[in-house]
Amino acid sequence: MNPTGIRGAECPVTMRSPYDDPELYDALFESFDFDLAYYTALARRTGGPVLDVGCGTGRLLLRLARLGLVVDGWEPSGAMAARLRQKALASGVMPRLFVGALESMPDTPRYGLVFCAFNAFAHNLTAAAQLGLLRRMRACLVDGGCVAIGAGHPPLAEFASPPQEPVLELEVEWPEKQCHLRLFDRRRLDPVALTQHSEMTVLSLAADGAVIARHDSETVLRWTFQPEFELLLHAAGYRGWRIMGGYGGEPRTSDAQPLLVEAW
Ligand SMILES: C[S@@+](CC[C@H](N)C(=O)[O-])C[C@H]1O[C@@H](n2cnc3c(N)ncnc32)[C@H](O)[C@@H]1O
């Protein structure tokens, strides 16, 4: 039995990146605030300005800007950045956005805090891409500034025996469309390359439970475990760092915890 309950071609199917549909992305993730207090406190401590790297539709950027912090953003996806702009306009803030390839990101010292949140770093699939981003983030820092990266990875045991069926990851209401959303993720974890190929299916359900739309997308992530992260930081020229297991500064004692990096 397929746990998604999807039968045949009952409804329209698309297969693309989760970032091609920023409205749906926001319906699923915009309300997440597990890391907001952490980045807010860090931004205040470093004094800003702040650069949000892989800022998406502005989940954090806009909240920080509404608090009066100066926050710029870099985002590779034009669609995600366009939605951020719309939302910024609606809420009366005007962040400066850099959109496109890594070369479009600033590379001169301007920021007190440069952060990359919610696993955006895992979109860098090669060592060259990881180092390129880390070097660019470091180049943006003023003296005494700090880089923060909110990452993590599936526990090691999951690489050995990944779930065979799609996993129900998230269920939320989508009041604007009067429907309920269910996000399923079918993951293929590669224990050699440390990559995750995710095929995601979001079902829109009417009040009576009928599937009214289905949105398919896929993405590949490259997970970075803690010792490799430290090696990358060293190779990218950072002089010091601190690795935590949670947004309250907890020590990292389990591979199921987040991997939160502060570096300078
Ligand atoms: C899961 S979303 C997180 C968005 C935002 N950082 C947040 O916390 O809500 C991942 C974002 O990373 C962006 N991204 C794609 N490639 C990237 C890369 N190589 N480095 C950093 N971010 C990347 C995506 O376009 C997407 O907006």
The ligand as an SDF file (V2000), in Angstrom:
LIG
                    3D

 27 29  0  0  0  0  0  0  0  0999 V2000
   15.0210   25.4130    2.7550 C   0  0  0  0  0  0  0  0  0  0  0  0
   15.1750   26.9530    1.9350 S   0  0  0  0  0  0  0  0  0  0  0  0
   15.6020   28.0130    3.2980 C   0  0  0  0  0  0  0  0  0  0  0  0
   15.2950   29.4620    3.0300 C   0  0  0  0  0  0  0  0  0  0  0  0
   15.6910   30.4100    4.1420 C   0  0  0  0  0  0  0  0  0  0  0  0
   17.1160   30.3520    4.4100 N   0  0  0  0  0  0  0  0  0  0  0  0
   14.9360   30.1120    5.4260 C   0  0  0  0  0  0  0  0  0  0  0  0
   15.5730   29.8940    6.4500 O   0  0  0  0  0  0  0  0  0  0  0  0
   13.7090   30.1350    5.4180 O   0  0  0  0  0  0  0  0  0  0  0  0
   16.7260   26.7790    1.1030 C   0  0  0  0  0  0  0  0  0  0  0  0
   17.0930   27.9940    0.2450 C   0  0  0  0  0  0  0  0  0  0  0  0
   18.4430   27.8460   -0.1930 O   0  0  0  0  0  0  0  0  0  0  0  0
   18.5290   28.3780   -1.4950 C   0  0  0  0  0  0  0  0  0  0  0  0
   19.7190   27.8240   -2.1730 N   0  0  0  0  0  0  0  0  0  0  0  0
   19.7660   27.1490   -3.3420 C   0  0  0  0  0  0  0  0  0  0  0  0
   21.0250   26.8590   -3.6540 N   0  0  0  0  0  0  0  0  0  0  0  0
   21.8000   27.3640   -2.6680 C   0  0  0  0  0  0  0  0  0  0  0  0
   23.2010   27.3670   -2.4130 C   0  0  0  0  0  0  0  0  0  0  0  0
   24.0500   26.7850   -3.2590 N   0  0  0  0  0  0  0  0  0  0  0  0
   23.6470   27.9550   -1.2930 N   0  0  0  0  0  0  0  0  0  0  0  0
   22.7960   28.5420   -0.4180 C   0  0  0  0  0  0  0  0  0  0  0  0
   21.4540   28.5560   -0.6080 N   0  0  0  0  0  0  0  0  0  0  0  0
   20.9700   27.9680   -1.7110 C   0  0  0  0  0  0  0  0  0  0  0  0
   17.2320   27.9320   -2.1370 C   0  0  0  0  0  0  0  0  0  0  0  0
   16.9720   28.6500   -3.3320 O   0  0  0  0  0  0  0  0  0  0  0  0
   16.2490   28.1780   -1.0090 C   0  0  0  0  0  0  0  0  0  0  0  0
   15.7250   29.4690   -1.0500 O   0  0  0  0  0  0  0  0  0  0  0  0
  1  2  1  0
  2  3  1  0
  2 10  1  0
  3  4  1  0
  4  5  1  0
  5  6  1  0
  5  7  1  0
  7  8  2  0
  7  9  1  0
 10 11  1  0
 11 12  1  0
 11 26  1  0
 12 13  1  0
 13 14  1  0
 13 24  1  0
 14 15  1  0
 14 23  1  0
 15 16  2  0
 16 17  1  0
 17 18  1  0
 17 23  2  0
 18 19  1  0
 18 20  2  0
 20 21  1  0
 21 22  2  0
 22 23  1  0
 24 25  1  0
 24 26  1  0
 26 27  1  0
M  CHG  2   2   1   9  -1
M  END
$$$$
